[in-house]
Amino acid sequence: MKPKIVFFDIDGTLLNQHKKLPVSAMKAVAKLQEAGIYTAIATGRAPFMHQHIRQELGIQSYLSYNGQYVRVGDKEIYKNPFKIQDMDHLLELAESHQHPLAYLGSEQMGANQKNHPFILTSFESLKHPAPAYHPHFYKENEIYQALLFFEKEDVPTYLDDHHVFDTIQWHEHSMDVIPKGGSKAKGIHAMLSYLGIAPEEAVAFGDGLNDIEMLKFVGHGIAMGNAVQAAKEAARDVTKPVDQDGIAFGLQKLGLIPAS
């Protein structure tokens, strides 16, 4: 079955470790679009943290927050925010361990501590400004993901068996906290249902732990050569690393774009 849509993770997939988009990846995405194949972003990032990437690639549709918020063009088609009482509970747990939090909504974010070094370090790794101090942000906005910050020797385990939260560590000092059962696969399912495309007609590229469900769900999951081992095991194929033209190579191998 010929693929009709390709999903791309951002960090470690489209962007290299320096948060740069290889020219080969940009050209490959353009060739896909010219061939009439739909392209979409599938990321753990907030929408306002990948707007420039979407503009650069000409991609209009995306799922953010590991599938908790989905847009097709200018239409919001799926959202799965936290309940305020769940955020109250998360704050109580985090404060009891002296772990700061950031709260992320669809258009902006806020943090419950000012200029905390772990918050600054984590956001610097994304090449994005850290959230402003706004401890009541979650009471005034829908929250799709929280970020929990900690010492690298003190990885939190107090959310592991909680019935409300799922966690994914993405930095030595930070992890994503999303609603229980949330995943990129669920966000992709929502988009595919809206577009009338079967999972078997979808391809996805990823590299991290938060990409595993997505790589298993689509018809053809492709892990980057720089991916974690668990992502490689979940994928149908493994392409070259992001800095070795991995996106272009993977698409060429599938026959979706011609070789350069």
Secondary structure, DSSP 8 states (H G I E B T S, - for coil): ----EEEE-TBTTTB-TTS---HHHHHHHHHHHHTT-EEEEE-SS-GGGSHHHHHHHT--EEEEGGGTEEEETTEEEEE----HHHHHHHHHHHHHTT--EEEE-SS-EEESSSS-HHHHHHHHHTTS---EE-TTHHHHS--SEEEEE--TTS---TTTT-SSEEEEEEETTEEEEEETT--HHHHHHHHHHHHT--GGGEEEEE-SGGGHHHHHHSSEEEE-TTS-HHHHHHSSEE---GGGTHHHHHHHHHTSS---
